[in-house]
């Protein structure tokens, strides 16, 4: 459930037009607050009016912070060779493991930066965003086809 909350939070930020990926500007606490202030209503109604320190001190906030701190911090590589493994032998996992791990790490780092007010986590968010932007393609190898115009998974 915690990962669903976090994923929903990130998805909501992106839906509201937050232009963090591939931006030359680093992500900061002020940037997060500015993005949140642009939303027409609460992103997560249950948190409407809650202060970040109060949420961080709550049982839910503590559980989210523990979850965020428990993850790995070494950014996995999504290489060409791993990407082409699916085409060679039909196995998805060699590429999908680091692909999804990197995205989960981003969610964890955002939670640490947001709830934990952790400057190192802000740097990690920026490093992860940079790494995602460096990916040649955001399409999962199993979804790559010549006939599709838009891969809905990546979109």
TADA-V482076 format. One record per backbone hydrogen bond with DSSP energy under -0.5 kcal/mol. NH is the residue of the N-H (numbers start at 1). CO is the residue of the C=O. Records with the same first field share a line. If there is no record, write none. Layout:
NH: CO + CO
This chain:
5: 1
6: 2
7: 3
8: 4
9: 5
10: 6
11: 7
12: 8
13: 9
14: 10
15: 11
16: 12
17: 14
18: 13
19: 17
20: 18
23: 20
32: 28
33: 29
34: 30
35: 31
36: 32
37: 33
38: 34 + 35
39: 35 + 36
47: 44
48: 45
50: 47
55: 51
56: 52
57: 53
58: 54 + 55
61: 55
62: 58
63: 59
64: 60
65: 61
66: 62
67: 63
68: 64
69: 65
70: 66
71: 68
75: 73
79: 77
83: 79
84: 80
85: 81 + 82
86: 82 + 83
88: 84
89: 85
90: 85 + 86
91: 85
95: 92
96: 92
97: 93
98: 94
99: 95
100: 96
101: 97
102: 98
103: 99
104: 100
105: 101
106: 102
107: 103
108: 104
109: 105
110: 106
111: 107
112: 108
113: 109
114: 110
115: 111
116: 111 + 112
118: 112
119: 117
122: 118
123: 119
124: 120
125: 121
126: 122
127: 123
128: 124
129: 125
130: 126
131: 127
132: 128
133: 129
134: 130
135: 131 + 132
143: 140
144: 140 + 141
152: 150
155: 151
